[in-house]
Amino acid sequence: MTKIALVTGSSRGLGKNTALALAKKGVGVIVTYHSNDEEAKSVVSSIEEIGAQAVALQLDTSNTKTFDGFVEQVKQSLQDKWQTEHFDFLVNNAGIGVYASFADTTEDDFDRLMNIHVKGVFFLTQKLLPLINDGGRIINISSGLARFALPGYAAYATMKGAIEVLTRYMAKELGQRHITVNVIAPGAIETDFAAGVVRDNPEINKFIASQTALGRVGLPDDIGGAIASLLSEENRWVNAQRIEVSGGVFI
């Protein structure tokens, strides 16, 4: 029977790469996007070209008031596309970056990060729980910045630290349903995240590469494949773990 994944924020970046990596393993994908429906449709087309099935749904993970309506759309999509009422994998990937020193971080910036990275993950997962199969998997996305400190990311890293704690609690409480919950923590990756600072700033790129054991910054393919691998049957006994995928940065 076809496995189905819901990957938030999968119209671009690491979410897109994750969706494609899962599709290559035959997993159907519910793609979510915030505002660019054309990008999302393109991802769906790419998944279908691989030979898997996909749908795209709009989702604002910062607005919990929209979650009930989103869940109804998920139910309908599961029925229409896969003739089922449940899915197997939830990847809480959607996120934004805010670069500001601790002294200069605004309350608005803090609240926006909190709503997307913590509150949104908490309550969206809660709303989706009845649709996740027993024995399913949840992966939350953290960051290497929750382990090491770089100036300018105090608020962002705080949210990721919260997600890592939440993951352990989710794993403990959902264990009775045999649902595993783990964290993937990427290092610096060449994407458009945070205005493409790692990808487009040669000095930052070179510095991070110099501090990484494998001698380069990460690429999207380094992350999507790791997430797909963690969701494989071979990793069914991995639970409540933080797995950093960073090439060995700042070790």
C-alpha positions as protocol buffer text, in pm:
chain_id: "A"
residue {
  index: 1
  type: MET
  ca { x: 0 y: 0 z: 0 }
}
residue {
  index: 2
  type: THR
  ca { x: 133 y: 345 z: -94 }
}
residue {
  index: 3
  type: LYS
  ca { x: 275 y: 551 z: 189 }
}
residue {
  index: 4
  type: ILE
  ca { x: 171 y: 917 z: 199 }
}
residue {
  index: 5
  type: ALA
  ca { x: 364 y: 1211 z: 342 }
}
residue {
  index: 6
  type: LEU
  ca { x: 257 y: 1565 z: 425 }
}
residue {
  index: 7
  type: VAL
  ca { x: 552 y: 1803 z: 399 }
}
residue {
  index: 8
  type: THR
  ca { x: 489 y: 2161 z: 508 }
}
residue {
  index: 9
  type: GLY
  ca { x: 663 y: 2438 z: 318 }
}
residue {
  index: 10
  type: SER
  ca { x: 747 y: 2206 z: 29 }
}
residue {
  index: 11
  type: SER
  ca { x: 706 y: 2436 z: -271 }
}
residue {
  index: 12
  type: ARG
  ca { x: 1076 y: 2532 z: -251 }
}
residue {
  index: 13
  type: GLY
  ca { x: 1402 y: 2480 z: -66 }
}
residue {
  index: 14
  type: LEU
  ca { x: 1454 y: 2187 z: 169 }
}
residue {
  index: 15
  type: GLY
  ca { x: 1083 y: 2104 z: 173 }
}
residue {
  index: 16
  type: LYS
  ca { x: 1077 y: 2068 z: -204 }
}
residue {
  index: 17
  type: ASN
  ca { x: 1388 y: 1854 z: -197 }
}
residue {
  index: 18
  type: THR
  ca { x: 1232 y: 1635 z: 72 }
}
residue {
  index: 19
  type: ALA
  ca { x: 912 y: 1592 z: -127 }
}
residue {
  index: 20
  type: LEU
  ca { x: 1108 y: 1485 z: -435 }
}
residue {
  index: 21
  type: ALA
  ca { x: 1330 y: 1248 z: -236 }
}
residue {
  index: 22
  type: LEU
  ca { x: 1022 y: 1081 z: -89 }
}
residue {
  index: 23
  type: ALA
  ca { x: 857 y: 1058 z: -432 }
}
residue {
  index: 24
  type: LYS
  ca { x: 1164 y: 873 z: -562 }
}
residue {
  index: 25
  type: LYS
  ca { x: 1091 y: 611 z: -296 }
}
residue {
  index: 26
  type: GLY
  ca { x: 732 y: 579 z: -419 }
}
residue {
  index: 27
  type: VAL
  ca { x: 576 y: 790 z: -144 }
}
residue {
  index: 28
  type: GLY
  ca { x: 275 y: 1007 z: -229 }
}
residue {
  index: 29
  type: VAL
  ca { x: 313 y: 1367 z: -114 }
}
residue {
  index: 30
  type: ILE
  ca { x: 82 y: 1640 z: 8 }
}
residue {
  index: 31
  type: VAL
  ca { x: 275 y: 1955 z: -78 }
}
residue {
  index: 32
  type: THR
  ca { x: 195 y: 2272 z: 114 }
}
residue {
  index: 33
  type: TYR
  ca { x: 280 y: 2627 z: 15 }
}
residue {
  index: 34
  type: HIS
  ca { x: 229 y: 2967 z: 172 }
}
residue {
  index: 35
  type: SER
  ca { x: 159 y: 3193 z: -126 }
}
residue {
  index: 36
  type: ASN
  ca { x: 323 y: 3077 z: -451 }
}
residue {
  index: 37
  type: ASP
  ca { x: 81 y: 2828 z: -603 }
}
residue {
  index: 38
  type: GLU
  ca { x: 279 y: 2813 z: -928 }
}
residue {
  index: 39
  type: GLU
  ca { x: 588 y: 2686 z: -747 }
}
residue {
  index: 40
  type: ALA
  ca { x: 374 y: 2429 z: -569 }
}
residue {
  index: 41
  type: LYS
  ca { x: 216 y: 2311 z: -893 }
}
residue {
  index: 42
  type: SER
  ca { x: 563 y: 2274 z: -1041 }
}
residue {
  index: 43
  type: VAL
  ca { x: 665 y: 2049 z: -751 }
}
residue {
  index: 44
  type: VAL
  ca { x: 352 y: 1839 z: -799 }
}
residue {
  index: 45
  type: SER
  ca { x: 435 y: 1803 z: -1170 }
}
residue {
  index: 46
  type: SER
  ca { x: 790 y: 1696 z: -1086 }
}
residue {
  index: 47
  type: ILE
  ca { x: 661 y: 1436 z: -843 }
}
residue {
  index: 48
  type: GLU
  ca { x: 421 y: 1301 z: -1101 }
}
residue {
  index: 49
  type: GLU
  ca { x: 702 y: 1279 z: -1355 }
}
residue {
  index: 50
  type: ILE
  ca { x: 889 y: 1061 z: -1107 }
}
residue {
  index: 51
  type: GLY
  ca { x: 587 y: 833 z: -1098 }
}
residue {
  index: 52
  type: ALA
  ca { x: 434 y: 919 z: -761 }
}
residue {
  index: 53
  type: GLN
  ca { x: 112 y: 1105 z: -680 }
}
residue {
  index: 54
  type: ALA
  ca { x: 85 y: 1449 z: -522 }
}
residue {
  index: 55
  type: VAL
  ca { x: -148 y: 1735 z: -443 }
}
residue {
  index: 56
  type: ALA
  ca { x: -74 y: 2094 z: -337 }
}
residue {
  index: 57
  type: LEU
  ca { x: -259 y: 2273 z: -57 }
}
residue {
  index: 58
  type: GLN
  ca { x: -221 y: 2628 z: 70 }
}
residue {
  index: 59
  type: LEU
  ca { x: -120 y: 2658 z: 434 }
}
residue {
  index: 60
  type: ASP
  ca { x: -15 y: 2945 z: 658 }
}
residue {
  index: 61
  type: THR
  ca { x: 155 y: 2774 z: 950 }
}
residue {
  index: 62
  type: SER
  ca { x: 159 y: 3099 z: 1146 }
}
residue {
  index: 63
  type: ASN
  ca { x: -222 y: 3118 z: 1164 }
}
residue {
  index: 64
  type: THR
  ca { x: -370 y: 2849 z: 1384 }
}
residue {
  index: 65
  type: LYS
  ca { x: -724 y: 2969 z: 1305 }
}
residue {
  index: 66
  type: THR
  ca { x: -687 y: 2826 z: 954 }
}
residue {
  index: 67
  type: PHE
  ca { x: -587 y: 2477 z: 1069 }
}
residue {
  index: 68
  type: ASP
  ca { x: -938 y: 2330 z: 1094 }
}
residue {
  index: 69
  type: GLY
  ca { x: -1009 y: 2425 z: 734 }
}
residue {
  index: 70
  type: PHE
  ca { x: -672 y: 2290 z: 624 }
}
residue {
  index: 71
  type: VAL
  ca { x: -738 y: 1956 z: 793 }
}
residue {
  index: 72
  type: GLU
  ca { x: -1067 y: 1929 z: 604 }
}
residue {
  index: 73
  type: GLN
  ca { x: -878 y: 1989 z: 279 }
}
residue {
  index: 74
  type: VAL
  ca { x: -631 y: 1718 z: 372 }
}
residue {
  index: 75
  type: LYS
  ca { x: -917 y: 1475 z: 438 }
}
residue {
  index: 76
  type: GLN
  ca { x: -1070 y: 1553 z: 101 }
}
residue {
  index: 77
  type: SER
  ca { x: -740 y: 1522 z: -81 }
}
residue {
  index: 78
  type: LEU
  ca { x: -665 y: 1187 z: 81 }
}
residue {
  index: 79
  type: GLN
  ca { x: -1002 y: 1058 z: -32 }
}
residue {
  index: 80
  type: ASP
  ca { x: -988 y: 1202 z: -383 }
}
residue {
  index: 81
  type: LYS
  ca { x: -627 y: 1118 z: -467 }
}
residue {
  index: 82
  type: TRP
  ca { x: -555 y: 803 z: -267 }
}
residue {
  index: 83
  type: GLN
  ca { x: -899 y: 675 z: -158 }
}
residue {
  index: 84
  type: THR
  ca { x: -792 y: 666 z: 205 }
}
residue {
  index: 85
  type: GLU
  ca { x: -859 y: 854 z: 527 }
}
residue {
  index: 86
  type: HIS
  ca { x: -508 y: 857 z: 670 }
}
residue {
  index: 87
  type: PHE
  ca { x: -147 y: 939 z: 587 }
}
residue {
  index: 88
  type: ASP
  ca { x: 181 y: 807 z: 723 }
}
residue {
  index: 89
  type: PHE
  ca { x: 449 y: 1074 z: 748 }
}
residue {
  index: 90
  type: LEU
  ca { x: 438 y: 1435 z: 869 }
}
residue {
  index: 91
  type: VAL
  ca { x: 741 y: 1655 z: 807 }
}
residue {
  index: 92
  type: ASN
  ca { x: 712 y: 1990 z: 986 }
}
residue {
  index: 93
  type: ASN
  ca { x: 948 y: 2181 z: 760 }
}
residue {
  index: 94
  type: ALA
  ca { x: 787 y: 2523 z: 696 }
}
residue {
  index: 95
  type: GLY
  ca { x: 988 y: 2810 z: 836 }
}
residue {
  index: 96
  type: ILE
  ca { x: 1142 y: 3151 z: 795 }
}
residue {
  index: 97
  type: GLY
  ca { x: 1467 y: 3307 z: 907 }
}
residue {
  index: 98
  type: VAL
  ca { x: 1519 y: 3636 z: 1088 }
}
residue {
  index: 99
  type: TYR
  ca { x: 1873 y: 3771 z: 1116 }
}
residue {
  index: 100
  type: ALA
  ca { x: 1909 y: 4022 z: 1399 }
}
residue {
  index: 101
  type: SER
  ca { x: 2126 y: 4059 z: 1704 }
}
residue {
  index: 102
  type: PHE
  ca { x: 1975 y: 3980 z: 2043 }
}
residue {
  index: 103
  type: ALA
  ca { x: 1972 y: 4352 z: 2123 }
}
residue {
  index: 104
  type: ASP
  ca { x: 1795 y: 4444 z: 1799 }
}
residue {
  index: 105
  type: THR
  ca { x: 1538 y: 4165 z: 1770 }
}
residue {
  index: 106
  type: THR
  ca { x: 1188 y: 4311 z: 1774 }
}
residue {
  index: 107
  type: GLU
  ca { x: 889 y: 4166 z: 1950 }
}
residue {
  index: 108
  type: ASP
  ca { x: 713 y: 4136 z: 1615 }
}
residue {
  index: 109
  type: ASP
  ca { x: 1003 y: 3933 z: 1476 }
}
residue {
  index: 110
  type: PHE
  ca { x: 1004 y: 3713 z: 1785 }
}
residue {
  index: 111
  type: ASP
  ca { x: 628 y: 3654 z: 1768 }
}
residue {
  index: 112
  type: ARG
  ca { x: 642 y: 3572 z: 1398 }
}
residue {
  index: 113
  type: LEU
  ca { x: 913 y: 3314 z: 1454 }
}
residue {
  index: 114
  type: MET
  ca { x: 727 y: 3169 z: 1751 }
}
residue {
  index: 115
  type: ASN
  ca { x: 400 y: 3140 z: 1560 }
}
residue {
  index: 116
  type: ILE
  ca { x: 559 y: 2957 z: 1267 }
}
residue {
  index: 117
  type: HIS
  ca { x: 829 y: 2746 z: 1429 }
}
residue {
  index: 118
  type: VAL
  ca { x: 674 y: 2651 z: 1762 }
}
residue {
  index: 119
  type: LYS
  ca { x: 305 y: 2731 z: 1799 }
}
residue {
  index: 120
  type: GLY
  ca { x: 228 y: 2634 z: 1441 }
}
residue {
  index: 121
  type: VAL
  ca { x: 414 y: 2304 z: 1468 }
}
residue {
  index: 122
  type: PHE
  ca { x: 253 y: 2223 z: 1802 }
}
residue {
  index: 123
  type: PHE
  ca { x: -107 y: 2284 z: 1703 }
}
residue {
  index: 124
  type: LEU
  ca { x: -91 y: 2174 z: 1338 }
}
residue {
  index: 125
  type: THR
  ca { x: 49 y: 1838 z: 1448 }
}
residue {
  index: 126
  type: GLN
  ca { x: -219 y: 1817 z: 1715 }
}
residue {
  index: 127
  type: LYS
  ca { x: -493 y: 1881 z: 1458 }
}
residue {
  index: 128
  type: LEU
  ca { x: -348 y: 1625 z: 1216 }
}
residue {
  index: 129
  type: LEU
  ca { x: -300 y: 1346 z: 1470 }
}
residue {
  index: 130
  type: PRO
  ca { x: -636 y: 1176 z: 1396 }
}
residue {
  index: 131
  type: LEU
  ca { x: -531 y: 1147 z: 1030 }
}
residue {
  index: 132
  type: ILE
  ca { x: -188 y: 995 z: 1095 }
}
residue {
  index: 133
  type: ASN
  ca { x: -176 y: 617 z: 1082 }
}
residue {
  index: 134
  type: ASP
  ca { x: -74 y: 425 z: 1392 }
}
residue {
  index: 135
  type: GLY
  ca { x: 289 y: 336 z: 1333 }
}
residue {
  index: 136
  type: GLY
  ca { x: 341 y: 659 z: 1140 }
}
residue {
  index: 137
  type: ARG
  ca { x: 633 y: 898 z: 1163 }
}
residue {
  index: 138
  type: ILE
  ca { x: 678 y: 1266 z: 1243 }
}
residue {
  index: 139
  type: ILE
  ca { x: 994 y: 1461 z: 1168 }
}
residue {
  index: 140
  type: ASN
  ca { x: 1045 y: 1810 z: 1302 }
}
residue {
  index: 141
  type: ILE
  ca { x: 1311 y: 2036 z: 1155 }
}
residue {
  index: 142
  type: SER
  ca { x: 1555 y: 2207 z: 1386 }
}
residue {
  index: 143
  type: SER
  ca { x: 1893 y: 2364 z: 1306 }
}
residue {
  index: 144
  type: GLY
  ca { x: 2259 y: 2330 z: 1386 }
}
residue {
  index: 145
  type: LEU
  ca { x: 2213 y: 2670 z: 1548 }
}
residue {
  index: 146
  type: ALA
  ca { x: 2042 y: 2497 z: 1842 }
}
residue {
  index: 147
  type: ARG
  ca { x: 2379 y: 2334 z: 1921 }
}
residue {
  index: 148
  type: PHE
  ca { x: 2629 y: 2610 z: 1838 }
}
residue {
  index: 149
  type: ALA
  ca { x: 2586 y: 2985 z: 1858 }
}
residue {
  index: 150
  type: LEU
  ca { x: 2636 y: 3240 z: 1582 }
}
residue {
  index: 151
  type: PRO
  ca { x: 2554 y: 3607 z: 1645 }
}
residue {
  index: 152
  type: GLY
  ca { x: 2232 y: 3719 z: 1479 }
}
residue {
  index: 153
  type: TYR
  ca { x: 2024 y: 3406 z: 1532 }
}
residue {
  index: 154
  type: ALA
  ca { x: 1925 y: 3423 z: 1899 }
}
residue {
  index: 155
  type: ALA
  ca { x: 1549 y: 3426 z: 1838 }
}
residue {
  index: 156
  type: TYR
  ca { x: 1553 y: 3170 z: 1557 }
}
residue {
  index: 157
  type: ALA
  ca { x: 1773 y: 2928 z: 1752 }
}
residue {
  index: 158
  type: THR
  ca { x: 1553 y: 2968 z: 2060 }
}
residue {
  index: 159
  type: MET
  ca { x: 1258 y: 2841 z: 1858 }
}
residue {
  index: 160
  type: LYS
  ca { x: 1457 y: 2545 z: 1733 }
}
residue {
  index: 161
  type: GLY
  ca { x: 1564 y: 2459 z: 2087 }
}
residue {
  index: 162
  type: ALA
  ca { x: 1197 y: 2452 z: 2182 }
}
residue {
  index: 163
  type: ILE
  ca { x: 1120 y: 2219 z: 1892 }
}
residue {
  index: 164
  type: GLU
  ca { x: 1387 y: 1977 z: 2008 }
}
residue {
  index: 165
  type: VAL
  ca { x: 1231 y: 1957 z: 2354 }
}
residue {
  index: 166
  type: LEU
  ca { x: 881 y: 1928 z: 2206 }
}
residue {
  index: 167
  type: THR
  ca { x: 998 y: 1640 z: 1988 }
}
residue {
  index: 168
  type: ARG
  ca { x: 1096 y: 1433 z: 2290 }
}
residue {
  index: 169
  type: TYR
  ca { x: 761 y: 1495 z: 2456 }
}
residue {
  index: 170
  type: MET
  ca { x: 573 y: 1407 z: 2138 }
}
residue {
  index: 171
  type: ALA
  ca { x: 774 y: 1084 z: 2106 }
}
residue {
  index: 172
  type: LYS
  ca { x: 692 y: 993 z: 2467 }
}
residue {
  index: 173
  type: GLU
  ca { x: 321 y: 1061 z: 2439 }
}
residue {
  index: 174
  type: LEU
  ca { x: 264 y: 921 z: 2089 }
}
residue {
  index: 175
  type: GLY
  ca { x: 459 y: 604 z: 2156 }
}
residue {
  index: 176
  type: GLN
  ca { x: 142 y: 424 z: 2257 }
}
residue {
  index: 177
  type: ARG
  ca { x: 33 y: 461 z: 1894 }
}
residue {
  index: 178
  type: HIS
  ca { x: 376 y: 345 z: 1773 }
}
residue {
  index: 179
  type: ILE
  ca { x: 433 y: 685 z: 1611 }
}
residue {
  index: 180
  type: THR
  ca { x: 799 y: 785 z: 1612 }
}
residue {
  index: 181
  type: VAL
  ca { x: 902 y: 1150 z: 1639 }
}
residue {
  index: 182
  type: ASN
  ca { x: 1252 y: 1269 z: 1554 }
}
residue {
  index: 183
  type: VAL
  ca { x: 1441 y: 1589 z: 1476 }
}
residue {
  index: 184
  type: ILE
  ca { x: 1655 y: 1655 z: 1172 }
}
residue {
  index: 185
  type: ALA
  ca { x: 1888 y: 1950 z: 1232 }
}
residue {
  index: 186
  type: PRO
  ca { x: 2046 y: 2080 z: 909 }
}
residue {
  index: 187
  type: GLY
  ca { x: 2362 y: 2283 z: 910 }
}
residue {
  index: 188
  type: ALA
  ca { x: 2411 y: 2577 z: 673 }
}
residue {
  index: 189
  type: ILE
  ca { x: 2255 y: 2493 z: 335 }
}
residue {
  index: 190
  type: GLU
  ca { x: 2275 y: 2665 z: -3 }
}
residue {
  index: 191
  type: THR
  ca { x: 1911 y: 2768 z: -55 }
}
residue {
  index: 192
  type: ASP
  ca { x: 1714 y: 3092 z: -73 }
}
residue {
  index: 193
  type: PHE
  ca { x: 1646 y: 3065 z: 302 }
}
residue {
  index: 194
  type: ALA
  ca { x: 1716 y: 3392 z: 487 }
}
residue {
  index: 195
  type: ALA
  ca { x: 1752 y: 3575 z: 154 }
}
residue {
  index: 196
  type: GLY
  ca { x: 2005 y: 3320 z: 29 }
}
residue {
  index: 197
  type: VAL
  ca { x: 2274 y: 3437 z: 270 }
}
residue {
  index: 198
  type: VAL
  ca { x: 2469 y: 3108 z: 267 }
}
residue {
  index: 199
  type: ARG
  ca { x: 2425 y: 3049 z: -105 }
}
residue {
  index: 200
  type: ASP
  ca { x: 2491 y: 3401 z: -230 }
}
residue {
  index: 201
  type: ASN
  ca { x: 2745 y: 3551 z: 13 }
}
residue {
  index: 202
  type: PRO
  ca { x: 3090 y: 3415 z: -84 }
}
residue {
  index: 203
  type: GLU
  ca { x: 3253 y: 3521 z: 243 }
}
residue {
  index: 204
  type: ILE
  ca { x: 2993 y: 3348 z: 460 }
}
residue {
  index: 205
  type: ASN
  ca { x: 2997 y: 3042 z: 236 }
}
residue {
  index: 206
  type: LYS
  ca { x: 3376 y: 3018 z: 255 }
}
residue {
  index: 207
  type: PHE
  ca { x: 3380 y: 3067 z: 632 }
}
residue {
  index: 208
  type: ILE
  ca { x: 3124 y: 2794 z: 697 }
}
residue {
  index: 209
  type: ALA
  ca { x: 3305 y: 2557 z: 459 }
}
residue {
  index: 210
  type: SER
  ca { x: 3629 y: 2622 z: 650 }
}
residue {
  index: 211
  type: GLN
  ca { x: 3457 y: 2522 z: 975 }
}
residue {
  index: 212
  type: THR
  ca { x: 3301 y: 2204 z: 834 }
}
residue {
  index: 213
  type: ALA
  ca { x: 3481 y: 1870 z: 858 }
}
residue {
  index: 214
  type: LEU
  ca { x: 3378 y: 1775 z: 503 }
}
residue {
  index: 215
  type: GLY
  ca { x: 3504 y: 2108 z: 368 }
}
residue {
  index: 216
  type: ARG
  ca { x: 3191 y: 2258 z: 210 }
}
residue {
  index: 217
  type: VAL
  ca { x: 2850 y: 2395 z: 299 }
}
residue {
  index: 218
  type: GLY
  ca { x: 2544 y: 2176 z: 262 }
}
residue {
  index: 219
  type: LEU
  ca { x: 2325 y: 2132 z: -45 }
}
residue {
  index: 220
  type: PRO
  ca { x: 1950 y: 2063 z: -47 }
}
residue {
  index: 221
  type: ASP
  ca { x: 2013 y: 1706 z: -166 }
}
residue {
  index: 222
  type: ASP
  ca { x: 2207 y: 1645 z: 154 }
}
residue {
  index: 223
  type: ILE
  ca { x: 1893 y: 1706 z: 360 }
}
residue {
  index: 224
  type: GLY
  ca { x: 1601 y: 1571 z: 158 }
}
residue {
  index: 225
  type: GLY
  ca { x: 1769 y: 1235 z: 119 }
}
residue {
  index: 226
  type: ALA
  ca { x: 1845 y: 1216 z: 491 }
}
residue {
  index: 227
  type: ILE
  ca { x: 1481 y: 1282 z: 578 }
}
residue {
  index: 228
  type: ALA
  ca { x: 1357 y: 1024 z: 329 }
}
residue {
  index: 229
  type: SER
  ca { x: 1605 y: 774 z: 470 }
}
residue {
  index: 230
  type: LEU
  ca { x: 1491 y: 837 z: 827 }
}
residue {
  index: 231
  type: LEU
  ca { x: 1134 y: 768 z: 718 }
}
residue {
  index: 232
  type: SER
  ca { x: 1228 y: 431 z: 566 }
}
residue {
  index: 233
  type: GLU
  ca { x: 1122 y: 107 z: 730 }
}
residue {
  index: 234
  type: GLU
  ca { x: 1485 y: 32 z: 815 }
}
residue {
  index: 235
  type: ASN
  ca { x: 1482 y: 324 z: 1062 }
}
residue {
  index: 236
  type: ARG
  ca { x: 1157 y: 231 z: 1238 }
}
residue {
  index: 237
  type: TRP
  ca { x: 1336 y: 191 z: 1574 }
}
residue {
  index: 238
  type: VAL
  ca { x: 1488 y: 541 z: 1573 }
}
residue {
  index: 239
  type: ASN
  ca { x: 1279 y: 756 z: 1805 }
}
residue {
  index: 240
  type: ALA
  ca { x: 1310 y: 1079 z: 2007 }
}
residue {
  index: 241
  type: GLN
  ca { x: 1647 y: 1156 z: 1849 }
}
residue {
  index: 242
  type: ARG
  ca { x: 1814 y: 1472 z: 1726 }
}
residue {
  index: 243
  type: ILE
  ca { x: 2005 y: 1391 z: 1409 }
}
residue {
  index: 244
  type: GLU
  ca { x: 2227 y: 1671 z: 1284 }
}
residue {
  index: 245
  type: VAL
  ca { x: 2294 y: 1671 z: 909 }
}
residue {
  index: 246
  type: SER
  ca { x: 2568 y: 1930 z: 879 }
}
residue {
  index: 247
  type: GLY
  ca { x: 2881 y: 1765 z: 741 }
}
residue {
  index: 248
  type: GLY
  ca { x: 3040 y: 1809 z: 1082 }
}
residue {
  index: 249
  type: VAL
  ca { x: 3028 y: 2185 z: 1124 }
}
residue {
  index: 250
  type: PHE
  ca { x: 3183 y: 2342 z: 1436 }
}
residue {
  index: 251
  type: ILE
  ca { x: 3296 y: 2015 z: 1589 }
}
